[in-house]
């Protein structure tokens, strides 16, 4: 079933009104009309089954027949991926896959070994990345549209440690603590029923400089190994997100 994100103000009582790009897509591309069903999501974790009315010139409305929690969210956990700026268009793949794997927000960061710094045309890039997140959220039936935040420095990232219940550094030179062990240790001390906010830091292709790794450890970020192989930067974040999903779905018991 075709799925569209709508703003809360487009939902009035039991009617949803759609205009703009989505109106054109529904009426001109999908050629849907009276009686056809679509699914809309308010971007805050609630989905609605909608039976369309006859389209007008620039808007189409529909009656909400059912409301339910979006299937694509894990409300118990919010994962922020701090991603070292990768080369070329790799960030686009990272965003797409991370949204499919349930990421809550993505923050690009620059570091000593990040070869690409998005100084020029930064707004354009962020706009394109946000569009990729939007499309991936629609395709994967997410209940929210994960945000792509403005790039930060690693120092700025580390200043936010206390904003998270747990901040993890995927560190290629860590050879002792696994992500599993770190989560089990965390589970023992975390006595909270609010959504867990977990931050994951993944380095760029060049990895982390020794002094950066030391700064992360000094900031009480937990360094974990993802195994004996060196993963590409675009792989590492996905491994962490997958393991966090597994852990949250009871894989740790
Ligand atoms: N310094 C690495 C090397 O020796 O080739 C390059 C960095 S790796 C391509 C990019 C990032 O992925 C790392 O900074 C780290 O965040 C993550 N990563 C890759 N393999 C990892 C592993 N086995 N354990 C933990 N993190 C890993």
py3Dmol code that shows the C-alpha trace and the ligand (Angstrom):
import py3Dmol

protein = """\
ATOM      1  CA  UNK A   1       0.000   0.000   0.000  1.00  0.00           C
ATOM      2  CA  UNK A   2       1.306   3.452  -0.869  1.00  0.00           C
ATOM      3  CA  UNK A   3       2.544   5.406   2.161  1.00  0.00           C
ATOM      4  CA  UNK A   4       2.862   9.150   2.698  1.00  0.00           C
ATOM      5  CA  UNK A   5       4.130  11.305   5.543  1.00  0.00           C
ATOM      6  CA  UNK A   6       1.802  14.145   6.507  1.00  0.00           C
ATOM      7  CA  UNK A   7       2.179  17.015   8.950  1.00  0.00           C
ATOM      8  CA  UNK A   8      -0.105  16.900  12.039  1.00  0.00           C
ATOM      9  CA  UNK A   9      -1.960  19.985  10.734  1.00  0.00           C
ATOM     10  CA  UNK A  10      -3.071  17.970   7.676  1.00  0.00           C
ATOM     11  CA  UNK A  11      -5.009  15.672  10.010  1.00  0.00           C
ATOM     12  CA  UNK A  12      -8.248  17.262  11.183  1.00  0.00           C
ATOM     13  CA  UNK A  13     -10.453  14.942  13.196  1.00  0.00           C
ATOM     14  CA  UNK A  14     -11.120  12.022  10.841  1.00  0.00           C
ATOM     15  CA  UNK A  15     -10.055  13.760   7.600  1.00  0.00           C
ATOM     16  CA  UNK A  16      -6.593  14.046   6.049  1.00  0.00           C
ATOM     17  CA  UNK A  17      -5.886  16.616   3.316  1.00  0.00           C
ATOM     18  CA  UNK A  18      -2.971  16.184   0.891  1.00  0.00           C
ATOM     19  CA  UNK A  19      -1.592  18.756  -1.548  1.00  0.00           C
ATOM     20  CA  UNK A  20       1.671  19.602  -3.363  1.00  0.00           C
ATOM     21  CA  UNK A  21       4.073  16.865  -4.537  1.00  0.00           C
ATOM     22  CA  UNK A  22       2.158  14.059  -2.809  1.00  0.00           C
ATOM     23  CA  UNK A  23      -1.130  15.262  -4.367  1.00  0.00           C
ATOM     24  CA  UNK A  24       0.470  15.115  -7.836  1.00  0.00           C
ATOM     25  CA  UNK A  25       1.978  11.692  -7.137  1.00  0.00           C
ATOM     26  CA  UNK A  26      -1.321  10.260  -5.880  1.00  0.00           C
ATOM     27  CA  UNK A  27      -3.495  11.627  -8.676  1.00  0.00           C
ATOM     28  CA  UNK A  28      -1.168  11.864 -11.715  1.00  0.00           C
ATOM     29  CA  UNK A  29       1.352   9.042 -11.172  1.00  0.00           C
ATOM     30  CA  UNK A  30      -0.566   6.506  -9.093  1.00  0.00           C
ATOM     31  CA  UNK A  31      -3.889   7.683 -10.565  1.00  0.00           C
ATOM     32  CA  UNK A  32      -5.704   6.991  -7.293  1.00  0.00           C
ATOM     33  CA  UNK A  33      -9.104   8.416  -6.508  1.00  0.00           C
ATOM     34  CA  UNK A  34     -12.352   7.884  -4.670  1.00  0.00           C
ATOM     35  CA  UNK A  35     -12.433   4.731  -2.544  1.00  0.00           C
ATOM     36  CA  UNK A  36      -8.749   3.876  -3.008  1.00  0.00           C
ATOM     37  CA  UNK A  37      -6.811   3.179   0.204  1.00  0.00           C
ATOM     38  CA  UNK A  38      -3.463   4.732   1.199  1.00  0.00           C
ATOM     39  CA  UNK A  39      -1.491   4.738   4.443  1.00  0.00           C
ATOM     40  CA  UNK A  40      -0.388   8.040   5.944  1.00  0.00           C
ATOM     41  CA  UNK A  41       1.990   8.587   8.869  1.00  0.00           C
ATOM     42  CA  UNK A  42       2.148  11.686  11.084  1.00  0.00           C
ATOM     43  CA  UNK A  43       5.932  11.401  11.502  1.00  0.00           C
ATOM     44  CA  UNK A  44       5.414  10.920  15.239  1.00  0.00           C
ATOM     45  CA  UNK A  45       4.922   7.160  15.264  1.00  0.00           C
ATOM     46  CA  UNK A  46       1.233   6.881  14.302  1.00  0.00           C
ATOM     47  CA  UNK A  47      -0.118   5.503  11.019  1.00  0.00           C
ATOM     48  CA  UNK A  48      -3.579   5.985   9.535  1.00  0.00           C
ATOM     49  CA  UNK A  49      -5.472   3.928   6.966  1.00  0.00           C
ATOM     50  CA  UNK A  50      -7.205   6.417   4.649  1.00  0.00           C
ATOM     51  CA  UNK A  51      -9.969   5.973   2.099  1.00  0.00           C
ATOM     52  CA  UNK A  52      -9.544   8.666  -0.560  1.00  0.00           C
ATOM     53  CA  UNK A  53     -12.282  11.012  -1.730  1.00  0.00           C
ATOM     54  CA  UNK A  54     -12.613  12.474  -5.236  1.00  0.00           C
ATOM     55  CA  UNK A  55      -9.574  14.693  -5.928  1.00  0.00           C
ATOM     56  CA  UNK A  56      -9.973  18.466  -6.278  1.00  0.00           C
ATOM     57  CA  UNK A  57      -7.788  20.667  -8.505  1.00  0.00           C
ATOM     58  CA  UNK A  58      -4.904  20.912  -6.057  1.00  0.00           C
ATOM     59  CA  UNK A  59      -5.798  18.822  -3.039  1.00  0.00           C
ATOM     60  CA  UNK A  60      -7.211  15.427  -2.260  1.00  0.00           C
ATOM     61  CA  UNK A  61      -8.766  14.456   1.056  1.00  0.00           C
ATOM     62  CA  UNK A  62      -9.544  11.124   2.585  1.00  0.00           C
ATOM     63  CA  UNK A  63     -11.376   9.655   5.530  1.00  0.00           C
ATOM     64  CA  UNK A  64      -9.356   7.980   8.267  1.00  0.00           C
ATOM     65  CA  UNK A  65     -10.748   4.484   8.745  1.00  0.00           C
ATOM     66  CA  UNK A  66      -8.135   3.166  11.187  1.00  0.00           C
ATOM     67  CA  UNK A  67      -5.266   4.492  13.349  1.00  0.00           C
ATOM     68  CA  UNK A  68      -2.368   2.369  14.671  1.00  0.00           C
ATOM     69  CA  UNK A  69       1.203   2.577  15.906  1.00  0.00           C
ATOM     70  CA  UNK A  70       3.771   2.689  13.107  1.00  0.00           C
ATOM     71  CA  UNK A  71       5.303  -0.787  12.732  1.00  0.00           C
ATOM     72  CA  UNK A  72       8.739   0.553  11.856  1.00  0.00           C
ATOM     73  CA  UNK A  73       9.763   2.022  15.219  1.00  0.00           C
ATOM     74  CA  UNK A  74      11.455   0.617  18.331  1.00  0.00           C
ATOM     75  CA  UNK A  75      10.079   3.106  20.877  1.00  0.00           C
ATOM     76  CA  UNK A  76      12.267   1.667  23.655  1.00  0.00           C
ATOM     77  CA  UNK A  77      15.450   2.894  22.014  1.00  0.00           C
ATOM     78  CA  UNK A  78      16.665   5.999  20.165  1.00  0.00           C
ATOM     79  CA  UNK A  79      19.973   5.552  18.360  1.00  0.00           C
ATOM     80  CA  UNK A  80      22.043   8.519  17.214  1.00  0.00           C
ATOM     81  CA  UNK A  81      24.741   7.664  14.667  1.00  0.00           C
ATOM     82  CA  UNK A  82      27.709  10.061  14.762  1.00  0.00           C
ATOM     83  CA  UNK A  83      29.318   9.322  11.405  1.00  0.00           C
ATOM     84  CA  UNK A  84      32.858  10.414  10.497  1.00  0.00           C
ATOM     85  CA  UNK A  85      32.549  12.268   7.182  1.00  0.00           C
ATOM     86  CA  UNK A  86      33.256   9.675   4.455  1.00  0.00           C
ATOM     87  CA  UNK A  87      34.545  10.269   0.940  1.00  0.00           C
ATOM     88  CA  UNK A  88      32.332  10.894  -2.075  1.00  0.00           C
ATOM     89  CA  UNK A  89      28.702   9.812  -1.978  1.00  0.00           C
ATOM     90  CA  UNK A  90      29.181   7.120   0.686  1.00  0.00           C
ATOM     91  CA  UNK A  91      27.182   9.190   3.168  1.00  0.00           C
ATOM     92  CA  UNK A  92      24.091   8.636   1.002  1.00  0.00           C
ATOM     93  CA  UNK A  93      24.339   4.833   1.348  1.00  0.00           C
ATOM     94  CA  UNK A  94      25.060   5.150   5.072  1.00  0.00           C
ATOM     95  CA  UNK A  95      21.961   7.309   5.574  1.00  0.00           C
ATOM     96  CA  UNK A  96      19.710   5.011   3.541  1.00  0.00           C
ATOM     97  CA  UNK A  97      20.808   1.842   5.356  1.00  0.00           C
ATOM     98  CA  UNK A  98      20.845   3.422   8.801  1.00  0.00           C
ATOM     99  CA  UNK A  99      17.238   4.631   8.327  1.00  0.00           C
ATOM    100  CA  UNK A 100      16.216   1.114   7.298  1.00  0.00           C
ATOM    101  CA  UNK A 101      17.914  -0.156  10.472  1.00  0.00           C
ATOM    102  CA  UNK A 102      15.966   2.186  12.746  1.00  0.00           C
ATOM    103  CA  UNK A 103      18.375   5.068  13.396  1.00  0.00           C
ATOM    104  CA  UNK A 104      16.770   8.052  15.154  1.00  0.00           C
ATOM    105  CA  UNK A 105      19.132  10.758  13.883  1.00  0.00           C
ATOM    106  CA  UNK A 106      22.482  11.009  12.089  1.00  0.00           C
ATOM    107  CA  UNK A 107      25.190  13.564  12.846  1.00  0.00           C
ATOM    108  CA  UNK A 108      28.125  13.859  10.419  1.00  0.00           C
ATOM    109  CA  UNK A 109      31.365  14.870  12.120  1.00  0.00           C
ATOM    110  CA  UNK A 110      34.761  16.021  10.929  1.00  0.00           C
ATOM    111  CA  UNK A 111      37.935  14.595  12.444  1.00  0.00           C
ATOM    112  CA  UNK A 112      41.683  14.563  11.903  1.00  0.00           C
ATOM    113  CA  UNK A 113      41.553  11.799   9.324  1.00  0.00           C
ATOM    114  CA  UNK A 114      38.229  12.652   7.629  1.00  0.00           C
ATOM    115  CA  UNK A 115      39.370  13.592   4.142  1.00  0.00           C
ATOM    116  CA  UNK A 116      36.111  15.221   3.179  1.00  0.00           C
ATOM    117  CA  UNK A 117      34.887  18.307   4.989  1.00  0.00           C
ATOM    118  CA  UNK A 118      31.613  19.743   3.734  1.00  0.00           C
ATOM    119  CA  UNK A 119      32.391  23.429   3.923  1.00  0.00           C
ATOM    120  CA  UNK A 120      31.094  24.464   0.524  1.00  0.00           C
ATOM    121  CA  UNK A 121      27.460  23.836  -0.400  1.00  0.00           C
ATOM    122  CA  UNK A 122      26.854  22.386   3.096  1.00  0.00           C
ATOM    123  CA  UNK A 123      23.148  23.328   3.115  1.00  0.00           C
ATOM    124  CA  UNK A 124      22.621  21.712  -0.296  1.00  0.00           C
ATOM    125  CA  UNK A 125      24.282  18.505   0.896  1.00  0.00           C
ATOM    126  CA  UNK A 126      22.278  18.341   4.120  1.00  0.00           C
ATOM    127  CA  UNK A 127      19.075  18.974   2.118  1.00  0.00           C
ATOM    128  CA  UNK A 128      19.956  16.079  -0.240  1.00  0.00           C
ATOM    129  CA  UNK A 129      20.829  13.814   2.703  1.00  0.00           C
ATOM    130  CA  UNK A 130      17.556  14.685   4.438  1.00  0.00           C
ATOM    131  CA  UNK A 131      15.666  13.801   1.241  1.00  0.00           C
ATOM    132  CA  UNK A 132      17.422  10.400   1.186  1.00  0.00           C
ATOM    133  CA  UNK A 133      16.392   9.857   4.808  1.00  0.00           C
ATOM    134  CA  UNK A 134      12.789  10.796   3.903  1.00  0.00           C
ATOM    135  CA  UNK A 135      12.630   8.359   0.969  1.00  0.00           C
ATOM    136  CA  UNK A 136      14.210   5.546   3.045  1.00  0.00           C
ATOM    137  CA  UNK A 137      11.756   6.236   5.879  1.00  0.00           C
ATOM    138  CA  UNK A 138       8.805   5.937   3.476  1.00  0.00           C
ATOM    139  CA  UNK A 139      10.170   2.755   1.899  1.00  0.00           C
ATOM    140  CA  UNK A 140      10.968   1.055   5.228  1.00  0.00           C
ATOM    141  CA  UNK A 141       7.647   2.092   6.836  1.00  0.00           C
ATOM    142  CA  UNK A 142       9.305   4.157   9.525  1.00  0.00           C
ATOM    143  CA  UNK A 143       7.028   6.080  11.908  1.00  0.00           C
ATOM    144  CA  UNK A 144       9.396   9.067  11.978  1.00  0.00           C
ATOM    145  CA  UNK A 145      11.675  10.760   9.461  1.00  0.00           C
ATOM    146  CA  UNK A 146      15.173  10.515  10.996  1.00  0.00           C
ATOM    147  CA  UNK A 147      16.911  13.884  11.117  1.00  0.00           C
ATOM    148  CA  UNK A 148      20.265  14.605   9.512  1.00  0.00           C
ATOM    149  CA  UNK A 149      21.864  17.224  11.732  1.00  0.00           C
ATOM    150  CA  UNK A 150      24.507  19.795  10.792  1.00  0.00           C
ATOM    151  CA  UNK A 151      28.107  18.519  10.864  1.00  0.00           C
ATOM    152  CA  UNK A 152      30.007  18.799  14.128  1.00  0.00           C
ATOM    153  CA  UNK A 153      33.605  18.366  15.203  1.00  0.00           C
ATOM    154  CA  UNK A 154      34.587  15.315  17.246  1.00  0.00           C
ATOM    155  CA  UNK A 155      35.152  17.686  20.166  1.00  0.00           C
ATOM    156  CA  UNK A 156      31.538  18.895  19.907  1.00  0.00           C
ATOM    157  CA  UNK A 157      30.368  15.282  19.780  1.00  0.00           C
ATOM    158  CA  UNK A 158      32.240  14.450  22.971  1.00  0.00           C
ATOM    159  CA  UNK A 159      30.717  17.476  24.731  1.00  0.00           C
ATOM    160  CA  UNK A 160      27.352  15.712  24.399  1.00  0.00           C
ATOM    161  CA  UNK A 161      28.236  12.474  26.191  1.00  0.00           C
ATOM    162  CA  UNK A 162      25.930  13.316  29.088  1.00  0.00           C
ATOM    163  CA  UNK A 163      22.965  13.761  26.744  1.00  0.00           C
ATOM    164  CA  UNK A 164      22.960   9.988  26.178  1.00  0.00           C
ATOM    165  CA  UNK A 165      22.373   6.959  28.377  1.00  0.00           C
ATOM    166  CA  UNK A 166      25.255   5.268  26.583  1.00  0.00           C
ATOM    167  CA  UNK A 167      27.816   6.547  24.056  1.00  0.00           C
ATOM    168  CA  UNK A 168      29.746   3.886  22.166  1.00  0.00           C
ATOM    169  CA  UNK A 169      32.885   4.330  20.059  1.00  0.00           C
ATOM    170  CA  UNK A 170      33.333   1.686  17.374  1.00  0.00           C
ATOM    171  CA  UNK A 171      37.121   1.573  17.659  1.00  0.00           C
ATOM    172  CA  UNK A 172      39.141  -0.544  15.280  1.00  0.00           C
ATOM    173  CA  UNK A 173      42.085  -0.740  17.718  1.00  0.00           C
ATOM    174  CA  UNK A 174      39.948  -1.968  20.631  1.00  0.00           C
ATOM    175  CA  UNK A 175      40.584  -5.686  20.987  1.00  0.00           C
ATOM    176  CA  UNK A 176      39.015  -6.532  24.287  1.00  0.00           C
ATOM    177  CA  UNK A 177      35.477  -5.227  24.901  1.00  0.00           C
ATOM    178  CA  UNK A 178      32.816  -6.408  22.463  1.00  0.00           C
ATOM    179  CA  UNK A 179      29.595  -4.496  21.849  1.00  0.00           C
ATOM    180  CA  UNK A 180      27.705  -7.430  23.373  1.00  0.00           C
ATOM    181  CA  UNK A 181      29.720  -7.264  26.606  1.00  0.00           C
ATOM    182  CA  UNK A 182      29.366  -3.487  26.759  1.00  0.00           C
ATOM    183  CA  UNK A 183      25.564  -3.743  26.383  1.00  0.00           C
ATOM    184  CA  UNK A 184      25.334  -6.473  29.025  1.00  0.00           C
ATOM    185  CA  UNK A 185      27.338  -4.367  31.470  1.00  0.00           C
ATOM    186  CA  UNK A 186      25.171  -1.341  30.652  1.00  0.00           C
ATOM    187  CA  UNK A 187      21.970  -3.363  31.065  1.00  0.00           C
ATOM    188  CA  UNK A 188      22.954  -4.208  34.620  1.00  0.00           C
ATOM    189  CA  UNK A 189      23.208  -0.553  35.665  1.00  0.00           C
ATOM    190  CA  UNK A 190      20.497   1.062  33.567  1.00  0.00           C
ATOM    191  CA  UNK A 191      17.280   1.159  35.608  1.00  0.00           C
ATOM    192  CA  UNK A 192      15.115   3.240  33.375  1.00  0.00           C
ATOM    193  CA  UNK A 193      11.815   2.738  31.588  1.00  0.00           C
ATOM    194  CA  UNK A 194      12.132   5.824  29.364  1.00  0.00           C
ATOM    195  CA  UNK A 195      13.393   5.269  25.795  1.00  0.00           C
ATOM    196  CA  UNK A 196      17.113   4.486  25.936  1.00  0.00           C
ATOM    197  CA  UNK A 197      19.157   7.086  24.079  1.00  0.00           C
ATOM    198  CA  UNK A 198      22.243   5.452  22.653  1.00  0.00           C
ATOM    199  CA  UNK A 199      24.940   7.226  20.623  1.00  0.00           C
ATOM    200  CA  UNK A 200      27.333   5.402  18.315  1.00  0.00           C
ATOM    201  CA  UNK A 201      30.502   7.016  16.947  1.00  0.00           C
ATOM    202  CA  UNK A 202      31.956   5.556  13.723  1.00  0.00           C
ATOM    203  CA  UNK A 203      35.190   6.866  12.234  1.00  0.00           C
ATOM    204  CA  UNK A 204      35.817   7.876   8.619  1.00  0.00           C
ATOM    205  CA  UNK A 205      37.856   5.765   6.213  1.00  0.00           C
ATOM    206  CA  UNK A 206      41.080   6.819   7.933  1.00  0.00           C
ATOM    207  CA  UNK A 207      39.808   5.828  11.350  1.00  0.00           C
ATOM    208  CA  UNK A 208      40.725   7.564  14.583  1.00  0.00           C
ATOM    209  CA  UNK A 209      43.974   9.197  15.524  1.00  0.00           C
ATOM    210  CA  UNK A 210      45.426   7.932  18.827  1.00  0.00           C
ATOM    211  CA  UNK A 211      44.771  11.280  20.488  1.00  0.00           C
ATOM    212  CA  UNK A 212      41.129  11.194  19.283  1.00  0.00           C
ATOM    213  CA  UNK A 213      40.650   7.713  20.723  1.00  0.00           C
ATOM    214  CA  UNK A 214      42.209   8.896  23.978  1.00  0.00           C
ATOM    215  CA  UNK A 215      39.865  11.914  24.040  1.00  0.00           C
ATOM    216  CA  UNK A 216      36.871   9.602  23.545  1.00  0.00           C
ATOM    217  CA  UNK A 217      38.008   7.366  26.385  1.00  0.00           C
ATOM    218  CA  UNK A 218      38.682  10.381  28.633  1.00  0.00           C
ATOM    219  CA  UNK A 219      35.106  11.516  27.932  1.00  0.00           C
ATOM    220  CA  UNK A 220      33.907   8.118  29.220  1.00  0.00           C
ATOM    221  CA  UNK A 221      32.808   6.936  25.783  1.00  0.00           C
ATOM    222  CA  UNK A 222      32.848   3.134  25.739  1.00  0.00           C
ATOM    223  CA  UNK A 223      35.211   1.770  23.042  1.00  0.00           C
ATOM    224  CA  UNK A 224      34.099  -1.515  21.554  1.00  0.00           C
ATOM    225  CA  UNK A 225      35.457  -3.867  18.945  1.00  0.00           C
ATOM    226  CA  UNK A 226      33.214  -5.106  16.127  1.00  0.00           C
ATOM    227  CA  UNK A 227      35.420  -8.130  15.557  1.00  0.00           C
ATOM    228  CA  UNK A 228      38.838  -8.995  14.199  1.00  0.00           C
ATOM    229  CA  UNK A 229      38.231  -7.716  10.683  1.00  0.00           C
ATOM    230  CA  UNK A 230      38.526  -4.072   9.664  1.00  0.00           C
ATOM    231  CA  UNK A 231      35.124  -2.960   8.394  1.00  0.00           C
ATOM    232  CA  UNK A 232      34.568  -0.142   5.927  1.00  0.00           C
ATOM    233  CA  UNK A 233      33.142   2.984   7.497  1.00  0.00           C
ATOM    234  CA  UNK A 234      29.856   2.384   5.677  1.00  0.00           C
ATOM    235  CA  UNK A 235      29.676  -1.163   7.101  1.00  0.00           C
ATOM    236  CA  UNK A 236      30.594  -0.445  10.719  1.00  0.00           C
ATOM    237  CA  UNK A 237      27.569   1.681  11.604  1.00  0.00           C
ATOM    238  CA  UNK A 238      25.233  -0.920  10.107  1.00  0.00           C
ATOM    239  CA  UNK A 239      26.846  -3.669  12.200  1.00  0.00           C
ATOM    240  CA  UNK A 240      26.276  -1.642  15.362  1.00  0.00           C
ATOM    241  CA  UNK A 241      22.678  -0.801  14.448  1.00  0.00           C
ATOM    242  CA  UNK A 242      21.940  -4.465  13.663  1.00  0.00           C
ATOM    243  CA  UNK A 243      23.446  -5.633  16.948  1.00  0.00           C
ATOM    244  CA  UNK A 244      21.506  -2.989  18.886  1.00  0.00           C
ATOM    245  CA  UNK A 245      18.257  -4.114  17.205  1.00  0.00           C
ATOM    246  CA  UNK A 246      19.043  -7.722  18.096  1.00  0.00           C
ATOM    247  CA  UNK A 247      19.889  -6.741  21.682  1.00  0.00           C
ATOM    248  CA  UNK A 248      16.698  -4.669  22.088  1.00  0.00           C
ATOM    249  CA  UNK A 249      14.554  -7.458  20.656  1.00  0.00           C
ATOM    250  CA  UNK A 250      15.690  -9.669  23.495  1.00  0.00           C
ATOM    251  CA  UNK A 251      18.763 -11.148  21.870  1.00  0.00           C
ATOM    252  CA  UNK A 252      20.712 -10.542  25.034  1.00  0.00           C
ATOM    253  CA  UNK A 253      18.691 -12.957  27.201  1.00  0.00           C
TER     254      UNK A 253
END
"""
ligand_1 = """\
27
LIG
N 42.050 2.560 11.000
C 41.345 1.592 10.180
C 42.332 0.667 9.471
O 43.173 0.186 10.168
O 42.207 0.462 8.254
C 40.446 2.290 9.203
C 39.155 2.767 9.853
S 37.772 1.802 9.447
C 37.866 1.739 7.723
C 36.482 2.998 9.668
C 35.769 2.954 11.006
O 34.958 1.809 11.097
C 36.653 2.906 12.221
O 37.152 4.154 12.595
C 35.719 2.338 13.262
O 34.867 3.347 13.743
C 34.930 1.339 12.452
N 35.495 -0.015 12.471
C 35.971 -0.704 11.428
N 36.358 -1.938 11.801
C 36.131 -2.029 13.141
C 36.317 -3.053 14.119
N 36.815 -4.250 13.807
N 35.976 -2.786 15.410
C 35.479 -1.564 15.759
N 35.261 -0.554 14.868
C 35.590 -0.793 13.563
"""
view = py3Dmol.view(width=600, height=400)
view.addModel(protein, "pdb")
view.setStyle({"model": 0}, {"cartoon": {"style": "trace"}})
view.addModel(ligand_1, "xyz")
view.setStyle({"model": 1}, {"stick": {}})
view.zoomTo()
view.show()
